[in-house]
Amino acid sequence: MINKLQQVVLMVSTLFVLGIQAGLAQTQQQKSASSNIPSIRDIKLPLTSAEMLVQSQTPQNPASQEGKQGNEIVPITGVKANPTDKGVEVILETPVGTQLQVTNRSTGNNFIVDVSGGQLRLPSGEAFTFRSEKPLAGITQITVINLDVNTVRVTVVGEKALPIVELFDDNAGLVFAVATTATATSPPQPTQTPQASQPENQTQPTQPSTSNEPIELVVTGEQDGYNAPDASIATKTDTPLRDIPQSIQVVPQQVIKDQQLFRLGDVLKNVPGVVQSGSSPRSVFESYLIRGFNSSEILKDGLLDRSLANGGYESVTIDRIEVLKGPASVLFGQGSLGGIVNIVTKQPLREPYYFLESSAGSFNSYRGAIDLSGPVNADKTVLYRLGVAARTTESFIDFYQHQFYNVSPSLSWQINDRAKLTLAAQYYEDKGPFDYGLPADGTVFPNPNGKIPRNRFRGEPSVDDSDTRIYRIGYNFEYRFSDNWQVRSALQTSFERLDREAVFGNLAANKRTFTRSYGEQNFNDRIYNFDTYIVGKFATGSIQHQLVTGLNLSRQDTFATNFNRAIASLDLFNPQYGSRPTGPAFSPLNYRIRNDALGIYLQDQITLADNLKVLLGGRFDIASNDYRRLDTVLGGFRQDEAFSPRVGIVYQPIKAISLYASYGKSFLQASTTARAQAEPERGTQYEVGVKADLSSRLAATLAFYDLTRTNLPTPDPNNPLLSILVGEQRSRGIEFDISGEILPGWNVITGYAYTDAEVTKDNTPIVGNQINNVPKHSFNLWTTYEIQSGALQGFGAGLGFYFVGDRQGDLGNTFQIPSYFRTDAALFYKRGQVRAGLNFKNLFDIDYFDSAAFRDRVFYGDPFTVQGTISWEF
């Protein structure tokens, strides 16, 4: 093992040194040549009319001295809005504006310009968007966003009619002259495009002010709309989704806002192939089945943090949720074969931004949230962001009440044009009883005593309670040696404490008495995750490479105590509460678990041609598990080694279509309860699929996969206290999803999944059984439409359908959970900086079951609920 480790460390160290040397050498070359680079104001561009720009073909970028290929994305490093005596000029700052292709169209009162070949990028490399509210009379909004990875969209919204927008260029970049009909005057030599002509019966707008006061711009770093063109989770680089040989779905912030989602589990219902595992949808614990296999591994900004499974999601701090289907061990280490979830948080902004939100709804649900951001100093090199939220809610379940608190500050420092440091922290608390569900007899199935009311609480109101508190702090440091080489280093630390008193039990033979026990549990987790890696771009001849190589260290210390006591039984059909635990404690546990892991990884994204890309990656891990009983001499230590490869290919026969295939492996170390396990659980994935850009704002993915888990522990027939490694499970399926904008104002996110997950090997008679809680068929659809013009402009509605098929309630397949079809809806209205909305969940109040842990623990889904929300953004 030591020899293997030395070899791998030597290889990665060599790559680090070579990468740093190459980056420093390129930096010196750039510095020596800097005196010959003209400033933007020294560059003379020919004056070009809007008509010429619209009709001309996109010029090809010449190859640079570094061997770069043509058709590179032109960075637009800033957006300015300058008042003029005729209206306002919007400037897209770039010294190479003539290399961009411009097309325009109009819809209602919206004048839309798509600038192909460019992307909004700050000098630090971060994407951004711009928005100006009511910059002049007759114009309600101007937005500039990244439509996709190589298109920038400029939208000018007229208050009562189509505005006039004329385009020309100068030394600073592309300039859009915006005016209402009464104030439209062309800059020198522009030609007005036919689409910008004004209707003859246009009502004349009010004359705008000619003040030279600066126009306020709201700058946001979040993605707009339902279509996200890229994600960082798959490659640790900003790679377009269409270039990644694996299925990835992103749930953008706009979907979360439109649906008013306060739990991560509710967000993931928008992702086909993801369902709730055997836990309550109201529990603090987040656990899911992705492609049929359990997954509780959750990343935050690309770093694995196992405390996130116990809480930490708060929508006011979230930019988007990314779900990578299939194994992710190459970049993130051990984890589920089914997939992994990444929570991407909002980052500090360069311009002042303020957001307030308040909501109230069914079951005494109330929530308030604020999101503040902006610069700390005058030169805007130090930025802050603060997200705060508090929520209290009851439930349809008797005696159920929870309070949630979240405080998330962050601070970023642009040290210079190459170095940036971001510090982030979070405090999260959840207080309230656990939901242990109800027996299947009397809910799913008939009970001779009648039906158990779905609001029945089977615990003890004066006893059941829990308090989860999580503190997180970390940093993210980036340094660019050159345009092509950079190093990133990040650390995430989490401290979690869970104190819980709970009453649990089983249904007696008479089908009405619930025999109960009382348990008191205390958990303390300390989690550390350190990740440092280099990203570099280089060429070998005509072949382009993007290399990622790094080192990952992690540790998790868990301290836990647990004991039980007796408590009186409960008649589920005539409950009498008020019992207290009695008698001596039994089944005590007092233990410590330490999990350490070292991972070294290497990945190369290879561009063989513009339409042919290959992904190669591998990771070597050393993982240890040290389990100690603190009240006895029991315990043990294990160390495992694993190599996880990944291979993928993408072929694009035409620009809008990507055909891909991939192969990968995962591993998961032995749990502390399977002490006889000789090696980690292994997983293998095969996947093929098609990704399609149906339009500039609408994308779809179709995936076929085959997953196999091996080395699963099963009971040893010769010793029930031990396990043997003969278990195997397989999942095969098809997934299809579409997300984005169908027409202006009409958004959709939808998907279908067919999942066939079964036991293929075991030493008990369950071979061929379906894996519990996994439906063969599931479907989700959410769509919204917002009126774009007229008297009702800003009014919108949303409609959602969710179907989950029959599922097995346990691995023995002794009972089945019925299918359900749920309908959600929403109404909303946007007016300037204010948004008000109503969200309706389970519109027709159907009885349905979300999941089951076993026969005596089945979880109802929520009944009809309504949530009203109002927010201010300025």
Residue pairs with C-beta under 8 A, 6 or more apart in sequence:
1 622
1 639
1 641
4 620
4 641
5 620
5 622
8 600
8 620
9 600
11 602
12 549
12 550
12 551
12 600
12 602
15 534
15 547
15 549
15 602
16 534
16 549
19 485
19 487
19 534
19 536
19 547
19 549
20 481
20 485
20 487
20 534
22 481
22 485
22 536
22 538
23 481
23 482
23 484
23 485
23 486
23 536
24 481
26 66
26 481
26 482
26 483
26 484
26 485
27 481
27 482
30 482
30 483
40 93
40 95
40 171
40 172
41 171
41 172
42 171
43 95
43 171
44 171
45 97
45 98
45 169
45 170
45 171
46 98
47 168
47 169
47 170
47 188
47 189
48 98
48 168
48 169
49 167
49 168
49 189
49 190
49 191
50 102
50 104
50 166
50 167
50 168
50 190
50 191
50 192
50 193
51 191
51 192
51 193
52 191
53 100
53 101
53 102
53 167
53 169
54 102
54 103
54 104
54 167
54 193
56 101
57 101
58 99
58 100
58 101
58 116
58 117
59 98
59 99
60 70
60 71
61 70
61 71
61 72
61 74
61 99
62 70
63 69
63 70
66 484
66 539
67 539
68 539
69 542
69 544
69 607
69 610
71 117
71 610
73 117
73 118
73 119
73 149
73 150
74 94
74 96
74 99
74 100
74 117
74 118
74 119
75 94
75 118
75 119
75 121
76 92
76 93
76 94
76 115
76 118
76 119
76 120
76 121
76 152
76 173
77 93
77 94
77 121
77 122
77 123
78 93
78 122
79 90
79 91
79 92
79 93
79 120
79 130
79 144
79 217
80 90
80 91
80 93
80 172
81 88
81 89
81 90
81 91
81 132
81 135
81 142
81 215
81 217
82 88
82 89
82 91
82 215
83 135
83 136
83 210
83 211
83 212
83 213
83 214
83 215
84 177
85 210
86 177
86 179
86 183
86 184
86 185
87 136
87 139
87 177
87 178
87 179
87 180
87 183
87 184
87 208
88 132
88 135
88 136
88 139
88 142
88 177
88 178
88 179
88 215
89 175
89 176
89 177
89 178
90 132
90 142
90 144
90 154
90 175
90 176
90 178
91 172
91 173
91 174
91 175
91 176
92 115
92 118
92 144
92 152
92 154
92 173
92 174
92 175
92 176
93 172
93 173
94 100
94 118
94 173
94 174
95 171
95 173
97 169
97 173
97 174
98 169
99 117
100 115
100 116
100 117
100 118
100 174
101 115
101 116
101 117
102 113
102 114
102 115
102 116
102 167
102 174
103 113
103 114
103 116
104 111
104 112
104 113
104 114
104 165
104 193
104 195
104 196
105 112
105 195
106 112
106 162
106 195
106 196
107 744
107 788
108 162
108 744
108 788
108 789
108 790
109 157
109 158
109 159
109 160
109 161
109 162
109 163
109 788
109 789
109 793
110 155
110 156
110 157
110 158
110 162
110 744
110 788
110 789
111 155
111 156
111 158
111 162
111 163
111 164
111 165
111 195
111 196
112 153
112 154
112 155
112 744
113 153
113 154
113 155
113 165
113 167
113 176
114 147
114 151
114 152
114 153
114 696
115 151
115 152
115 153
115 154
115 174
116 150
116 151
117 150
117 151
118 150
118 151
118 152
119 127
119 146
119 149
119 150
119 151
119 152
120 127
120 128
120 129
120 130
120 144
120 145
120 146
120 152
121 127
121 128
122 128
122 350
123 417
124 414
124 417
124 420
124 478
125 480
126 221
126 347
127 146
127 221
127 223
127 238
128 219
128 220
128 221
128 350
129 143
129 144
129 145
129 146
129 219
129 220
129 221
129 222
129 223
129 224
130 142
130 143
130 144
130 145
130 217
130 218
130 219
131 141
131 142
131 143
131 144
131 217
131 218
131 219
131 220
132 141
132 142
132 143
132 215
132 216
132 217
132 218
133 140
133 141
133 216
133 218
133 832
133 833
134 140
134 141
134 832
135 142
135 178
135 215
136 178
136 179
136 180
136 183
136 208
136 209
137 159
137 180
137 205
137 206
137 207
137 208
137 209
138 158
138 159
138 160
138 161
138 163
138 180
138 181
138 182
138 205
138 206
138 208
139 156
139 157
139 158
139 159
139 163
139 178
139 180
140 157
140 158
140 159
140 832
141 155
141 156
141 157
142 154
142 155
142 156
142 157
142 178
143 153
143 154
143 155
143 224
144 152
144 153
144 154
144 155
145 152
145 153
145 155
145 224
145 225
146 152
146 153
146 223
146 229
147 153
147 229
147 696
147 697
148 227
148 229
148 240
148 693
148 696
148 697
149 229
149 230
149 240
151 696
154 176
156 163
156 165
156 176
156 178
157 163
158 180
159 205
160 203
160 205
161 180
161 181
161 198
161 199
161 202
161 203
161 205
162 196
162 198
162 199
163 178
163 179
163 180
163 196
164 178
164 179
164 180
164 181
164 184
164 192
164 196
164 198
165 176
165 177
165 178
165 196
166 176
166 177
166 184
166 186
166 187
166 190
166 192
166 193
166 196
167 174
167 175
167 176
167 177
167 190
167 193
168 175
168 177
168 187
168 188
168 189
168 190
169 175
175 187
177 186
177 187
177 190
179 185
180 205
180 208
181 198
181 202
181 204
181 205
182 204
182 205
182 207
183 207
183 208
186 192
217 351
218 351
218 353
218 873
218 874
219 349
219 350
219 351
219 353
220 349
220 353
221 319
221 346
221 347
221 349
222 253
222 319
222 320
222 346
223 252
223 253
223 254
223 319
223 320
224 252
224 254
225 252
225 254
225 697
225 740
225 741
225 747
226 252
226 254
226 255
226 739
226 740
226 741
226 747
226 748
226 749
227 252
227 697
227 698
227 699
227 739
227 740
227 741
228 241
228 250
228 252
228 320
228 739
229 240
229 241
229 699
230 238
230 239
230 240
230 241
231 239
231 241
231 244
231 248
231 250
231 322
231 324
231 342
232 238
232 302
232 322
232 342
232 344
233 248
233 299
233 302
233 322
233 324
233 328
233 340
233 342
234 244
234 246
234 248
234 324
235 244
235 331
235 548
235 603
235 605
235 615
236 302
236 331
236 533
236 535
236 548
236 603
237 535
237 546
237 548
237 605
239 546
239 605
241 248
241 250
241 691
241 699
241 701
242 650
242 652
242 658
242 691
242 693
242 699
243 605
243 613
243 650
243 658
244 615
244 648
244 650
244 660
245 613
245 615
245 648
245 649
245 650
245 660
245 661
245 662
245 687
246 324
246 325
246 326
246 648
246 660
246 662
246 664
246 687
247 324
247 325
247 326
247 687
247 689
247 701
247 703
247 705
247 735
248 322
248 323
248 324
248 325
248 701
249 271
249 272
249 322
249 323
249 325
249 701
249 737
249 739
249 751
250 320
250 321
250 322
250 323
250 739
251 267
251 268
251 270
251 271
251 320
251 321
251 322
251 323
251 749
252 320
253 318
253 319
253 320
254 747
255 261
255 267
255 270
255 749
255 782
256 267
256 315
256 318
256 321
257 315
258 747
258 782
258 784
258 798
258 826
258 828
258 837
259 266
259 270
259 782
259 798
259 800
259 824
259 826
259 839
260 315
260 359
260 826
260 837
260 839
260 867
260 869
261 267
261 315
262 315
262 367
262 391
262 404
263 281
263 286
263 313
264 286
264 298
264 313
264 321
264 341
264 343
265 276
265 281
265 286
265 288
266 281
267 313
267 321
268 274
268 288
268 321
268 323
268 341
269 780
269 802
270 749
270 751
270 780
270 782
271 323
271 737
271 751
271 780
272 735
272 736
272 737
272 751
272 752
272 753
272 778
272 779
272 780
273 290
273 291
273 325
273 339
273 733
273 735
273 751
273 753
273 755
273 778
274 288
274 289
274 290
274 323
274 339
275 288
275 289
275 773
275 774
275 775
275 778
275 804
275 807
275 851
276 287
276 288
276 289
276 773
276 850
276 851
276 859
277 287
277 288
277 289
277 294
277 773
277 851
278 287
278 772
278 773
278 851
278 852
278 853
278 854
278 857
279 285
279 287
279 851
279 853
279 859
280 434
280 435
280 436
280 437
280 850
280 859
281 850
281 851
281 859
281 861
281 862
282 395
282 397
282 400
282 402
282 435
282 862
283 434
283 435
284 310
284 311
284 430
284 434
284 466
284 468
285 309
285 310
286 296
286 298
286 308
286 309
286 310
286 311
286 313
287 294
287 295
287 296
287 309
288 294
288 295
288 296
288 341
289 295
289 338
289 771
289 773
289 774
290 323
290 325
290 336
290 338
290 339
290 340
291 325
291 326
291 337
291 338
291 339
291 705
291 707
291 731
291 733
291 735
291 755
291 757
292 338
292 707
292 729
292 731
292 733
292 755
292 756
292 757
292 771
292 774
293 336
293 337
293 338
293 683
293 707
293 709
293 729
293 731
293 757
293 771
294 336
294 338
295 335
295 336
295 338
295 339
295 340
295 341
296 306
296 309
296 336
297 304
297 306
297 309
297 332
297 335
297 336
297 340
297 341
298 304
298 305
298 306
298 308
298 309
298 340
298 341
298 342
298 343
299 305
299 308
299 332
299 340
299 341
299 342
299 343
300 308
300 312
300 342
300 343
300 345
300 472
300 492
301 342
301 343
301 344
301 345
301 424
301 476
301 490
301 492
302 342
302 490
302 531
303 474
303 490
303 492
303 529
303 531
304 332
304 333
304 335
304 529
304 554
305 312
305 472
305 492
305 494
305 527
305 529
306 525
306 527
306 556
307 470
307 472
307 494
307 496
307 525
307 527
308 343
310 468
310 470
310 496
310 498
311 428
311 430
311 468
311 470
312 343
312 426
312 428
312 470
312 472
313 343
314 369
314 387
314 389
314 404
314 406
314 408
314 428
315 369
315 389
316 355
316 357
316 369
316 370
316 371
316 387
316 388
316 389
316 406
317 345
317 346
317 371
317 387
317 389
317 406
317 408
317 426
318 343
318 344
318 345
318 346
319 344
319 345
319 346
319 347
320 344
321 341
321 342
321 343
321 344
322 341
322 342
322 344
323 339
323 340
323 341
323 342
324 339
324 340
324 342
325 338
325 339
325 687
325 703
325 705
325 735
326 337
326 338
326 339
326 662
326 664
326 685
326 687
326 705
326 707
327 335
327 337
327 644
327 646
327 664
327 665
327 666
327 683
327 685
328 335
328 339
328 340
328 666
329 335
329 619
329 621
329 642
329 644
329 664
329 665
329 666
329 667
330 601
330 603
330 617
330 618
330 619
330 644
330 645
330 646
330 664
331 548
331 601
331 603
331 617
331 619
332 340
332 552
333 552
333 554
333 597
333 599
333 619
333 621
333 623
334 597
334 621
334 623
334 642
334 666
334 667
334 668
334 669
334 680
335 666
335 668
336 666
336 668
336 683
337 666
337 683
337 684
337 685
337 707
337 709
338 707
338 731
345 408
345 410
345 424
346 371
346 373
346 385
346 387
347 385
347 410
347 412
347 422
348 373
348 374
348 383
348 384
348 385
348 410
348 411
348 412
348 422
349 373
349 374
349 383
349 385
350 374
350 375
350 380
350 383
351 374
351 375
352 373
352 374
352 375
353 371
353 372
353 373
353 374
353 873
354 370
354 371
354 372
354 373
354 872
354 873
354 874
355 369
355 370
355 371
355 372
355 871
355 872
355 873
355 874
356 369
356 370
356 871
356 872
357 367
357 368
357 369
357 370
357 869
357 870
357 871
357 872
358 367
358 368
358 369
358 869
358 870
358 871
359 365
359 366
359 367
359 368
359 867
359 868
359 869
359 870
360 366
360 367
360 867
360 868
361 839
361 865
361 866
361 867
361 868
362 864
362 865
362 866
362 867
363 393
363 394
363 395
363 396
363 865
364 392
364 393
364 394
365 391
365 392
365 393
365 394
365 865
365 867
366 391
366 392
366 393
367 389
367 390
367 391
367 392
368 389
368 390
368 391
369 387
369 388
369 389
369 390
370 386
370 387
370 388
370 389
371 385
371 386
371 387
372 384
372 385
372 386
372 387
373 383
373 384
373 385
373 386
374 383
374 384
375 382
375 383
375 384
376 382
376 383
376 384
376 411
380 414
381 413
381 414
381 415
382 411
382 412
382 413
382 414
383 411
383 412
383 414
384 409
384 410
384 411
384 412
385 408
385 409
385 410
385 411
386 407
386 408
386 409
386 410
387 406
387 407
387 408
387 409
388 406
388 407
388 408
389 404
389 405
389 406
390 403
390 404
390 405
390 406
391 403
391 404
392 401
392 402
392 403
392 404
393 401
393 402
394 400
394 401
395 401
395 402
395 435
395 862
396 454
396 455
396 860
396 862
396 863
397 435
397 454
397 455
397 456
397 457
398 455
398 456
398 457
398 461
399 433
399 457
399 459
399 461
399 464
400 432
400 433
400 435
400 457
401 432
401 433
402 430
402 431
402 432
403 429
403 430
403 431
403 432
404 428
404 429
404 430
405 427
405 428
405 429
406 426
406 427
406 428
406 429
407 426
407 427
408 424
408 425
408 426
408 427
409 424
409 425
410 422
410 423
410 424
410 425
411 422
411 423
411 424
412 420
412 421
412 422
412 423
413 420
413 421
413 422
414 420
415 421
418 479
418 480
418 481
419 477
419 478
419 479
419 480
420 477
420 478
420 479
421 475
421 476
421 477
422 475
422 476
422 477
423 473
423 474
423 475
424 472
424 473
424 474
424 475
424 476
425 471
425 472
425 473
425 474
426 470
426 471
426 472
426 473
427 469
427 470
427 471
427 472
428 468
428 469
428 470
428 472
429 467
429 468
429 469
429 470
430 466
430 467
430 468
431 465
431 466
431 467
431 468
432 465
432 466
433 459
433 461
433 464
433 465
433 466
433 502
434 459
434 464
434 466
434 500
434 502
435 859
436 458
436 459
436 502
436 504
436 857
437 852
437 853
437 857
437 858
437 859
437 860
438 452
438 454
438 456
438 458
438 572
438 857
438 858
438 860
439 452
439 507
439 514
439 572
439 855
439 856
439 857
439 858
440 809
440 815
440 852
440 855
440 856
440 858
441 447
441 507
441 511
441 855
442 449
442 450
442 451
442 452
442 511
442 572
443 451
443 452
443 454
443 849
443 858
443 860
444 809
444 815
444 816
444 817
444 818
444 849
444 858
445 815
447 511
447 512
448 511
449 510
449 511
449 512
449 572
449 573
450 573
452 572
452 573
454 847
454 860
454 863
456 572
456 575
457 575
458 503
458 505
458 514
458 516
458 570
458 572
459 502
459 503
459 504
459 516
460 503
460 516
460 518
460 567
460 570
460 577
460 578
460 579
460 580
461 577
462 577
462 578
462 580
463 501
463 502
463 503
463 518
463 567
463 579
463 580
463 581
464 501
464 502
464 503
465 500
465 501
466 498
466 499
466 500
466 501
466 502
467 498
467 499
467 500
468 496
468 497
468 498
469 496
469 497
469 498
470 494
470 495
470 496
470 497
471 494
471 495
471 496
472 492
472 493
472 494
472 495
473 493
474 490
474 491
474 492
474 493
475 489
475 490
475 491
476 488
476 489
476 490
477 488
477 489
477 490
478 486
478 487
478 488
479 486
479 487
480 486
481 487
484 536
484 537
484 538
485 534
485 535
485 536
485 537
486 534
486 535
486 536
487 532
487 533
487 534
487 535
488 532
488 533
488 534
488 535
489 530
489 531
489 532
490 530
490 531
490 532
491 528
491 529
491 530
491 531
492 527
492 528
492 529
493 526
493 527
493 528
493 529
494 525
494 526
494 527
495 525
495 526
495 527
496 523
496 524
496 525
496 526
496 527
497 522
497 523
497 524
497 525
498 521
498 522
498 523
499 521
499 522
500 519
500 520
500 521
500 522
501 518
501 519
501 520
502 518
502 519
502 521
503 516
503 517
503 518
503 519
503 567
504 516
504 517
504 519
505 514
505 515
505 516
505 517
505 569
505 856
506 514
506 515
506 856
507 513
507 514
507 515
507 572
507 856
508 514
508 515
508 569
512 571
512 572
512 573
513 569
513 570
513 571
513 572
514 569
514 570
514 571
514 572
515 569
516 567
516 568
516 569
516 570
517 564
517 565
517 566
517 567
518 564
518 565
518 566
518 567
518 581
519 562
519 563
519 564
519 565
520 562
520 563
520 564
520 565
521 560
521 561
521 562
522 560
522 561
522 562
523 558
523 559
523 560
524 558
524 559
524 560
525 556
525 557
525 558
525 559
526 555
526 556
526 557
527 554
527 555
527 556
527 557
528 553
528 554
528 555
528 556
529 552
529 553
529 554
530 552
530 553
530 554
531 550
531 551
531 552
531 553
532 550
532 551
533 548
533 549
533 550
533 551
533 601
534 547
534 548
534 549
534 550
535 546
535 547
535 548
536 545
536 546
536 547
537 544
537 545
537 546
537 547
538 544
538 545
538 547
539 545
543 606
543 607
543 608
544 606
544 607
545 604
545 605
545 606
545 607
546 604
546 605
546 607
547 602
547 603
547 604
547 605
548 601
548 602
548 603
548 604
548 605
549 601
549 602
549 603
550 600
550 601
551 598
551 599
551 600
552 597
552 598
552 599
552 600
552 601
553 597
553 598
553 599
554 595
554 596
554 597
555 594
555 595
555 596
555 597
556 593
556 594
556 595
557 592
557 593
557 594
558 592
558 593
558 594
558 595
559 591
559 592
560 589
560 590
560 591
560 592
560 593
561 588
561 589
561 590
562 587
562 588
562 589
562 590
563 585
563 586
563 587
563 588
563 589
564 585
564 586
564 587
565 581
565 582
565 583
565 584
565 585
565 586
566 581
566 582
566 583
567 579
567 580
567 581
567 582
568 579
570 576
570 577
570 579
588 631
589 629
589 631
590 629
590 630
590 631
591 627
591 628
591 629
591 630
591 631
591 635
592 627
592 628
592 630
593 625
593 626
593 627
593 628
593 672
594 624
594 625
594 626
595 623
595 624
595 625
595 626
595 669
596 623
596 624
596 626
597 621
597 622
597 623
597 624
598 621
598 622
598 623
599 619
599 620
599 621
599 622
600 619
600 620
601 617
601 618
601 619
601 620
602 617
602 618
602 619
603 615
603 616
603 617
603 618
603 646
604 615
604 616
604 617
605 613
605 614
605 615
606 613
606 614
606 615
606 616
607 613
608 614
610 652
611 651
611 652
611 653
612 649
612 650
612 651
612 652
613 649
613 650
614 647
614 648
614 649
614 650
615 646
615 647
615 648
615 649
615 650
615 662
616 646
616 647
617 645
617 646
617 647
618 643
618 644
618 645
618 646
619 643
619 644
620 641
620 642
620 643
621 641
621 642
621 643
621 644
621 667
622 639
622 640
622 641
623 639
623 640
623 641
623 642
623 669
623 680
624 637
624 638
624 639
624 640
625 637
625 638
625 639
625 669
625 670
625 672
626 635
626 636
626 637
626 638
627 635
627 636
627 637
627 672
627 675
628 634
628 635
629 635
636 675
638 669
638 670
638 677
640 667
640 669
640 670
640 679
640 680
642 667
642 680
642 682
644 664
644 665
644 666
644 667
645 663
645 664
645 665
646 662
646 663
646 664
646 665
647 662
647 663
647 664
648 660
648 661
648 662
648 663
648 664
649 660
649 661
649 662
650 658
650 659
650 660
651 658
651 659
651 660
652 658
652 659
653 659
655 693
656 692
656 693
656 694
657 690
657 691
657 692
657 693
658 690
658 691
658 692
659 688
659 689
659 690
660 687
660 688
660 689
660 690
660 691
661 687
661 688
661 689
662 685
662 686
662 687
662 688
663 684
663 685
663 686
663 687
664 684
664 685
665 682
665 683
665 684
665 685
666 682
666 683
666 685
667 680
667 681
667 682
667 683
668 680
668 681
668 683
669 680
669 681
670 677
670 679
670 680
670 681
670 713
671 677
671 713
674 713
674 723
675 722
675 723
676 713
676 716
676 722
676 723
676 724
677 711
677 713
677 723
677 725
678 725
679 711
679 725
680 711
681 709
681 710
681 711
681 712
682 709
682 710
682 711
683 707
683 708
683 709
683 710
684 707
684 708
684 710
685 705
685 706
685 707
686 705
686 706
687 703
687 704
687 705
687 706
688 703
688 704
689 701
689 702
689 703
689 704
690 701
690 702
691 699
691 700
691 701
691 702
692 699
692 700
692 701
693 699
694 700
694 738
694 740
695 740
695 741
697 740
697 741
698 738
698 739
698 740
698 741
698 742
698 748
699 738
699 739
699 740
700 736
700 737
700 738
701 735
701 736
701 737
702 734
702 735
702 736
703 734
703 735
703 736
704 733
704 734
705 731
705 732
705 733
705 735
706 730
706 731
706 732
707 730
707 731
707 732
708 728
708 729
708 730
708 731
708 760
709 727
709 728
709 729
709 730
710 727
710 728
711 725
711 727
712 725
712 726
712 727
712 728
712 729
713 723
713 724
713 725
713 727
714 723
714 724
714 725
714 726
714 727
714 762
714 763
714 764
715 723
715 724
715 763
715 764
716 722
716 723
716 724
717 763
724 763
726 761
726 762
726 763
727 759
727 761
727 762
728 759
728 760
728 761
728 762
729 757
729 758
729 759
729 760
729 771
730 757
730 758
730 760
731 755
731 756
731 757
731 758
731 771
731 774
732 755
732 756
732 757
733 753
733 754
733 755
733 756
733 757
734 752
734 753
734 754
735 751
735 752
735 753
735 754
736 751
736 752
736 753
737 749
737 750
737 751
737 752
738 748
738 749
738 750
738 751
739 748
739 749
739 750
740 747
740 748
741 747
741 748
742 748
744 788
745 785
745 786
745 787
745 788
745 796
746 783
746 784
746 785
747 783
747 784
747 785
748 781
748 782
748 783
748 784
749 780
749 781
749 782
749 783
750 779
750 780
750 781
750 782
750 783
751 779
751 780
752 777
752 778
752 779
753 777
753 778
753 779
754 776
754 777
755 774
755 775
755 776
755 778
756 776
757 770
757 771
757 774
758 768
758 769
758 770
758 771
759 766
759 767
759 768
759 769
759 771
759 811
760 767
761 767
766 811
766 812
766 813
769 808
769 811
769 812
769 813
770 776
770 807
770 808
770 813
771 808
771 811
772 807
772 808
772 809
772 810
772 811
772 813
772 852
773 807
773 808
773 809
773 817
773 851
773 852
774 807
774 808
775 804
775 805
775 806
775 807
775 819
776 805
776 806
777 803
777 805
778 803
778 804
778 805
779 801
779 802
779 803
780 800
780 801
780 802
780 803
781 800
781 801
781 802
782 798
782 799
782 800
782 824
783 798
783 799
783 800
784 796
784 797
784 798
784 799
784 826
784 828
785 796
785 797
785 798
786 794
786 795
786 796
786 828
786 830
787 793
787 794
787 795
787 796
794 829
794 830
794 831
795 828
795 829
796 827
796 828
796 829
796 830
797 825
797 826
797 827
797 828
798 824
798 825
798 826
798 827
798 828
798 839
799 823
799 824
799 825
799 826
800 823
800 824
800 825
800 826
801 821
801 822
801 823
801 824
802 821
802 822
802 823
802 824
803 819
803 820
803 821
803 822
804 819
804 820
805 819
806 816
806 817
806 818
806 819
807 816
807 817
807 851
807 852
808 815
808 816
808 817
809 815
809 816
809 817
809 852
809 854
809 855
809 858
810 852
810 854
810 855
814 855
815 852
815 855
817 849
817 851
817 852
817 858
818 848
818 849
820 846
820 848
820 849
820 861
821 846
822 842
822 846
822 848
822 861
823 842
823 843
823 844
824 839
824 840
824 841
824 842
824 843
825 839
825 840
825 843
826 837
826 838
826 839
826 840
827 837
827 838
828 835
828 836
828 837
828 838
829 835
829 836
829 837
833 872
833 873
833 874
834 870
834 871
834 872
834 873
835 869
835 870
835 871
835 873
836 868
836 869
836 870
836 871
837 868
837 869
837 870
838 866
838 867
838 868
838 869
839 866
839 867
839 868
839 869
840 864
840 865
840 866
841 862
841 864
841 865
841 866
841 867
842 848
842 861
842 862
842 863
842 864
842 865
843 864
844 864
845 863
845 864
847 860
847 863
848 860
848 861
849 858
849 859
849 860
849 861
850 859
850 860
850 861
851 858
851 859
852 858
852 859
853 859
